[in-house]
Structure formats: structure tokens, C-alpha cells
């Protein structure tokens, strides 16, 4: 299941797990697919989050570690990334 969360992120809610047999969930995961050229996956554990942005047009993955209390600013982190593609 997906649940709306911080500024356009969708929280991934796992269902159908048995606490008796399955290991406990230790992280919270979020996704965002609103841009056709970007796929965003955020994986948060106690104290921090790993922000993964896949730019499909460039076939590039950007990974950034952010504190979990900065999760609501994930879009500012994404928008703050700049690069220049240079021709050889």
C-alpha cells in the first residue's frame, strides 16, 4: 500500500507480514514518480535517511544521506543538485 507523506512522497506500507515469522520492519521507505525522468526512493532508519534519485534520461543515480528530521525538505535537496554534462 502507498500512503501520502512529506511533500509528494508516498510512504510504502507493507501488509500481510506475520510478526511471529517475519523479521520486524526496521526502516520506513518512500517513493516518488511525479517526474517522468526521475525515480526517487528514500529509505529511513532511526536517525537518518538515504535519498536515492535515478535520472533515467542520464542513466545516473544520485545518493545522499540526510537526517531523518530533514525528510520534509527532500525536494530542496533534490533541487539543489546540479551537474553539467560535457561533451568529450
VEXLO-260992 format. One record per atom (N, C-alpha, C): residue number from 0; residue in three letters; atom name; x, y, z. Coordinates in steps of 0.1 Angstrom, whole numbers. Layout:
// residues N
+-----+-----+------+-------+-------+-------+
:   n : res : atom :    px :    py :    pz :
+-----+-----+------+-------+-------+-------+
: NUM : ALA :   CA :     X :     Y :     Z :
...
+-----+-----+------+-------+-------+-------+
***
This chain:
// residues 88
+-----+-----+------+-------+-------+-------+
:   n : res : atom :    px :    py :    pz :
+-----+-----+------+-------+-------+-------+
:   0 : UNK :    N :     8 :   -12 :     0 :
:   0 : UNK :   CA :     0 :     0 :     0 :
:   0 : UNK :    C :     9 :    12 :     0 :
:   1 : UNK :    N :     4 :    23 :    -5 :
:   1 : UNK :   CA :    11 :    36 :    -5 :
:   1 : UNK :    C :     2 :    46 :     2 :
:   2 : UNK :    N :     9 :    54 :    10 :
:   2 : UNK :   CA :     2 :    65 :    19 :
:   2 : UNK :    C :     9 :    78 :    16 :
:   3 : UNK :    N :     1 :    89 :    12 :
:   3 : UNK :   CA :     7 :   102 :    10 :
:   3 : UNK :    C :    15 :   106 :    23 :
:   4 : UNK :    N :    27 :   113 :    20 :
:   4 : UNK :   CA :    35 :   117 :    31 :
:   4 : UNK :    C :    41 :   131 :    27 :
:   5 : UNK :    N :    54 :   133 :    32 :
:   5 : UNK :   CA :    60 :   146 :    31 :
:   5 : UNK :    C :    62 :   151 :    16 :
:   6 : UNK :    N :    55 :   162 :    13 :
:   6 : UNK :   CA :    57 :   170 :     1 :
:   6 : UNK :    C :    58 :   161 :   -12 :
:   7 : UNK :    N :    48 :   153 :   -14 :
:   7 : UNK :   CA :    47 :   145 :   -26 :
:   7 : UNK :    C :    53 :   131 :   -25 :
:   8 : UNK :    N :    60 :   127 :   -14 :
:   8 : UNK :   CA :    64 :   114 :   -12 :
:   8 : UNK :    C :    53 :   104 :    -9 :
:   9 : UNK :    N :    54 :    92 :   -13 :
:   9 : UNK :   CA :    44 :    82 :    -9 :
:   9 : UNK :    C :    51 :    72 :     0 :
:  10 : UNK :    N :    46 :    70 :    12 :
:  10 : UNK :   CA :    52 :    60 :    21 :
:  10 : UNK :    C :    47 :    46 :    17 :
:  11 : UNK :    N :    57 :    37 :    17 :
:  11 : UNK :   CA :    54 :    23 :    13 :
:  11 : UNK :    C :    50 :    16 :    26 :
:  12 : UNK :    N :    38 :    11 :    26 :
:  12 : UNK :   CA :    32 :     4 :    38 :
:  12 : UNK :    C :    32 :   -11 :    35 :
:  13 : UNK :    N :    40 :   -19 :    42 :
:  13 : UNK :   CA :    40 :   -34 :    40 :
:  13 : UNK :    C :    28 :   -40 :    47 :
:  14 : UNK :    N :    21 :   -49 :    40 :
:  14 : UNK :   CA :     9 :   -55 :    47 :
:  14 : UNK :    C :    11 :   -70 :    46 :
:  15 : UNK :    N :     4 :   -77 :    54 :
:  15 : UNK :   CA :     4 :   -92 :    53 :
:  15 : UNK :    C :    16 :   -98 :    59 :
:  16 : UNK :    N :    23 :   -91 :    68 :
:  16 : UNK :   CA :    35 :   -97 :    75 :
:  16 : UNK :    C :    31 :  -103 :    88 :
:  17 : UNK :    N :    37 :  -114 :    91 :
:  17 : UNK :   CA :    34 :  -120 :   104 :
:  17 : UNK :    C :    46 :  -117 :   113 :
:  18 : UNK :    N :    43 :  -111 :   124 :
:  18 : UNK :   CA :    53 :  -107 :   134 :
:  18 : UNK :    C :    60 :  -120 :   140 :
:  19 : UNK :    N :    52 :  -131 :   140 :
:  19 : UNK :   CA :    58 :  -143 :   145 :
:  19 : UNK :    C :    69 :  -149 :   137 :
:  20 : UNK :    N :    67 :  -148 :   123 :
:  20 : UNK :   CA :    77 :  -155 :   114 :
:  20 : UNK :    C :    86 :  -145 :   107 :
:  21 : UNK :    N :    81 :  -133 :   104 :
:  21 : UNK :   CA :    89 :  -124 :    96 :
:  21 : UNK :    C :    97 :  -115 :   105 :
:  22 : UNK :    N :   109 :  -111 :   101 :
:  22 : UNK :   CA :   117 :  -101 :   109 :
:  22 : UNK :    C :   109 :   -88 :   110 :
:  23 : UNK :    N :   111 :   -80 :   120 :
:  23 : UNK :   CA :   104 :   -67 :   121 :
:  23 : UNK :    C :   109 :   -58 :   111 :
:  24 : UNK :    N :   101 :   -49 :   107 :
:  24 : UNK :   CA :   105 :   -38 :    97 :
:  24 : UNK :    C :   113 :   -28 :   105 :
:  25 : UNK :    N :   125 :   -26 :   100 :
:  25 : UNK :   CA :   134 :   -17 :   107 :
:  25 : UNK :    C :   136 :    -3 :   100 :
:  26 : UNK :    N :   130 :    -2 :    88 :
:  26 : UNK :   CA :   131 :    11 :    81 :
:  26 : UNK :    C :   117 :    15 :    75 :
:  27 : UNK :    N :   117 :    27 :    72 :
:  27 : UNK :   CA :   105 :    33 :    65 :
:  27 : UNK :    C :   109 :    37 :    51 :
:  28 : UNK :    N :   102 :    33 :    41 :
:  28 : UNK :   CA :   105 :    36 :    27 :
:  28 : UNK :    C :    95 :    45 :    21 :
:  29 : UNK :    N :   100 :    54 :    12 :
:  29 : UNK :   CA :    91 :    63 :     5 :
:  29 : UNK :    C :    95 :    63 :   -10 :
:  30 : UNK :    N :    86 :    66 :   -19 :
:  30 : UNK :   CA :    89 :    67 :   -33 :
:  30 : UNK :    C :    82 :    80 :   -39 :
:  31 : UNK :    N :    87 :    84 :   -50 :
:  31 : UNK :   CA :    81 :    95 :   -58 :
:  31 : UNK :    C :    84 :    93 :   -72 :
:  32 : UNK :    N :    73 :    93 :   -81 :
:  32 : UNK :   CA :    75 :    91 :   -95 :
:  32 : UNK :    C :    68 :   103 :  -103 :
:  33 : UNK :    N :    67 :   115 :   -97 :
:  33 : UNK :   CA :    59 :   125 :  -103 :
:  33 : UNK :    C :    66 :   131 :  -116 :
:  34 : UNK :    N :    79 :   130 :  -117 :
:  34 : UNK :   CA :    87 :   135 :  -129 :
:  34 : UNK :    C :    90 :   122 :  -137 :
:  35 : UNK :    N :    87 :   123 :  -150 :
:  35 : UNK :   CA :    89 :   112 :  -159 :
:  35 : UNK :    C :   104 :   108 :  -161 :
:  36 : UNK :    N :   113 :   117 :  -157 :
:  36 : UNK :   CA :   127 :   114 :  -159 :
:  36 : UNK :    C :   134 :   110 :  -145 :
:  37 : UNK :    N :   127 :   111 :  -134 :
:  37 : UNK :   CA :   133 :   109 :  -121 :
:  37 : UNK :    C :   124 :    98 :  -114 :
:  38 : UNK :    N :   132 :    89 :  -107 :
:  38 : UNK :   CA :   125 :    80 :   -98 :
:  38 : UNK :    C :   132 :    82 :   -84 :
:  39 : UNK :    N :   125 :    84 :   -74 :
:  39 : UNK :   CA :   130 :    87 :   -61 :
:  39 : UNK :    C :   126 :    76 :   -51 :
:  40 : UNK :    N :   136 :    71 :   -44 :
:  40 : UNK :   CA :   134 :    62 :   -33 :
:  40 : UNK :    C :   141 :    67 :   -21 :
:  41 : UNK :    N :   134 :    67 :   -10 :
:  41 : UNK :   CA :   140 :    72 :     3 :
:  41 : UNK :    C :   139 :    60 :    13 :
:  42 : UNK :    N :   150 :    57 :    20 :
:  42 : UNK :   CA :   150 :    46 :    30 :
:  42 : UNK :    C :   154 :    52 :    43 :
:  43 : UNK :    N :   146 :    53 :    53 :
:  43 : UNK :   CA :   149 :    59 :    65 :
:  43 : UNK :    C :   150 :    48 :    76 :
:  44 : UNK :    N :   161 :    49 :    84 :
:  44 : UNK :   CA :   162 :    41 :    96 :
:  44 : UNK :    C :   164 :    51 :   108 :
:  45 : UNK :    N :   164 :    46 :   120 :
:  45 : UNK :   CA :   165 :    55 :   131 :
:  45 : UNK :    C :   177 :    65 :   130 :
:  46 : UNK :    N :   174 :    78 :   129 :
:  46 : UNK :   CA :   184 :    88 :   128 :
:  46 : UNK :    C :   187 :    94 :   115 :
:  47 : UNK :    N :   184 :    87 :   104 :
:  47 : UNK :   CA :   188 :    92 :    91 :
:  47 : UNK :    C :   181 :    85 :    79 :
:  48 : UNK :    N :   182 :    92 :    68 :
:  48 : UNK :   CA :   175 :    87 :    56 :
:  48 : UNK :    C :   185 :    87 :    44 :
:  49 : UNK :    N :   184 :    77 :    36 :
:  49 : UNK :   CA :   192 :    76 :    23 :
:  49 : UNK :    C :   183 :    80 :    12 :
:  50 : UNK :    N :   186 :    91 :     5 :
:  50 : UNK :   CA :   178 :    96 :    -6 :
:  50 : UNK :    C :   185 :    91 :   -19 :
:  51 : UNK :    N :   177 :    84 :   -27 :
:  51 : UNK :   CA :   183 :    78 :   -40 :
:  51 : UNK :    C :   174 :    84 :   -51 :
:  52 : UNK :    N :   181 :    91 :   -60 :
:  52 : UNK :   CA :   174 :    97 :   -72 :
:  52 : UNK :    C :   180 :    91 :   -84 :
:  53 : UNK :    N :   171 :    84 :   -92 :
:  53 : UNK :   CA :   175 :    79 :  -105 :
:  53 : UNK :    C :   171 :    88 :  -116 :
:  54 : UNK :    N :   180 :    94 :  -124 :
:  54 : UNK :   CA :   177 :   102 :  -135 :
:  54 : UNK :    C :   178 :    93 :  -148 :
:  55 : UNK :    N :   166 :    89 :  -152 :
:  55 : UNK :   CA :   166 :    79 :  -163 :
:  55 : UNK :    C :   171 :    84 :  -176 :
:  56 : UNK :    N :   169 :    97 :  -179 :
:  56 : UNK :   CA :   175 :   103 :  -191 :
:  56 : UNK :    C :   190 :   103 :  -192 :
:  57 : UNK :    N :   196 :   104 :  -180 :
:  57 : UNK :   CA :   211 :   104 :  -179 :
:  57 : UNK :    C :   217 :    90 :  -175 :
:  58 : UNK :    N :   208 :    81 :  -171 :
:  58 : UNK :   CA :   212 :    68 :  -165 :
:  58 : UNK :    C :   221 :    70 :  -154 :
:  59 : UNK :    N :   217 :    79 :  -144 :
:  59 : UNK :   CA :   226 :    84 :  -133 :
:  59 : UNK :    C :   218 :    82 :  -120 :
:  60 : UNK :    N :   225 :    77 :  -110 :
:  60 : UNK :   CA :   219 :    76 :   -97 :
:  60 : UNK :    C :   226 :    85 :   -87 :
:  61 : UNK :    N :   219 :    93 :   -80 :
:  61 : UNK :   CA :   225 :   102 :   -70 :
:  61 : UNK :    C :   220 :    97 :   -57 :
:  62 : UNK :    N :   230 :    95 :   -48 :
:  62 : UNK :   CA :   227 :    90 :   -34 :
:  62 : UNK :    C :   231 :   101 :   -24 :
:  63 : UNK :    N :   222 :   104 :   -15 :
:  63 : UNK :   CA :   226 :   114 :    -5 :
:  63 : UNK :    C :   220 :   110 :     9 :
:  64 : UNK :    N :   228 :   112 :    19 :
:  64 : UNK :   CA :   223 :   109 :    33 :
:  64 : UNK :    C :   219 :   122 :    39 :
:  65 : UNK :    N :   206 :   121 :    45 :
:  65 : UNK :   CA :   201 :   133 :    52 :
:  65 : UNK :    C :   196 :   129 :    65 :
:  66 : UNK :    N :   196 :   138 :    75 :
:  66 : UNK :   CA :   190 :   134 :    88 :
:  66 : UNK :    C :   175 :   132 :    87 :
:  67 : UNK :    N :   169 :   123 :    95 :
:  67 : UNK :   CA :   155 :   120 :    93 :
:  67 : UNK :    C :   146 :   132 :    96 :
:  68 : UNK :    N :   151 :   142 :   104 :
:  68 : UNK :   CA :   142 :   153 :   106 :
:  68 : UNK :    C :   143 :   163 :    94 :
:  69 : UNK :    N :   151 :   160 :    84 :
:  69 : UNK :   CA :   152 :   168 :    72 :
:  69 : UNK :    C :   144 :   162 :    61 :
:  70 : UNK :    N :   137 :   151 :    63 :
:  70 : UNK :   CA :   129 :   144 :    53 :
:  70 : UNK :    C :   119 :   154 :    46 :
:  71 : UNK :    N :   112 :   163 :    54 :
:  71 : UNK :   CA :   103 :   172 :    47 :
:  71 : UNK :    C :   109 :   181 :    37 :
:  72 : UNK :    N :   123 :   182 :    37 :
:  72 : UNK :   CA :   130 :   191 :    28 :
:  72 : UNK :    C :   136 :   183 :    17 :
:  73 : UNK :    N :   132 :   170 :    15 :
:  73 : UNK :   CA :   138 :   162 :     5 :
:  73 : UNK :    C :   138 :   168 :    -9 :
:  74 : UNK :    N :   128 :   176 :   -12 :
:  74 : UNK :   CA :   127 :   182 :   -26 :
:  74 : UNK :    C :   138 :   193 :   -27 :
:  75 : UNK :    N :   141 :   200 :   -17 :
:  75 : UNK :   CA :   151 :   210 :   -17 :
:  75 : UNK :    C :   165 :   204 :   -19 :
:  76 : UNK :    N :   167 :   192 :   -13 :
:  76 : UNK :   CA :   180 :   185 :   -15 :
:  76 : UNK :    C :   180 :   181 :   -30 :
:  77 : UNK :    N :   170 :   175 :   -35 :
:  77 : UNK :   CA :   169 :   171 :   -49 :
:  77 : UNK :    C :   171 :   183 :   -58 :
:  78 : UNK :    N :   164 :   194 :   -56 :
:  78 : UNK :   CA :   165 :   205 :   -65 :
:  78 : UNK :    C :   179 :   212 :   -64 :
:  79 : UNK :    N :   186 :   210 :   -53 :
:  79 : UNK :   CA :   199 :   216 :   -51 :
:  79 : UNK :    C :   210 :   209 :   -58 :
:  80 : UNK :    N :   207 :   197 :   -64 :
:  80 : UNK :   CA :   218 :   190 :   -71 :
:  80 : UNK :    C :   219 :   196 :   -85 :
:  81 : UNK :    N :   231 :   199 :   -89 :
:  81 : UNK :   CA :   233 :   204 :  -102 :
:  81 : UNK :    C :   246 :   197 :  -108 :
:  82 : UNK :    N :   245 :   195 :  -121 :
:  82 : UNK :   CA :   257 :   189 :  -127 :
:  82 : UNK :    C :   257 :   195 :  -142 :
:  83 : UNK :    N :   268 :   194 :  -148 :
:  83 : UNK :   CA :   270 :   198 :  -162 :
:  83 : UNK :    C :   275 :   186 :  -170 :
:  84 : UNK :    N :   268 :   183 :  -180 :
:  84 : UNK :   CA :   272 :   172 :  -189 :
:  84 : UNK :    C :   281 :   179 :  -200 :
:  85 : UNK :    N :   293 :   174 :  -201 :
:  85 : UNK :   CA :   303 :   180 :  -210 :
:  85 : UNK :    C :   305 :   170 :  -222 :
:  86 : UNK :    N :   305 :   175 :  -233 :
:  86 : UNK :   CA :   309 :   167 :  -245 :
:  86 : UNK :    C :   323 :   163 :  -245 :
:  87 : UNK :    N :   327 :   151 :  -249 :
:  87 : UNK :   CA :   342 :   147 :  -249 :
:  87 : UNK :    C :   350 :   155 :  -259 :
+-----+-----+------+-------+-------+-------+
***
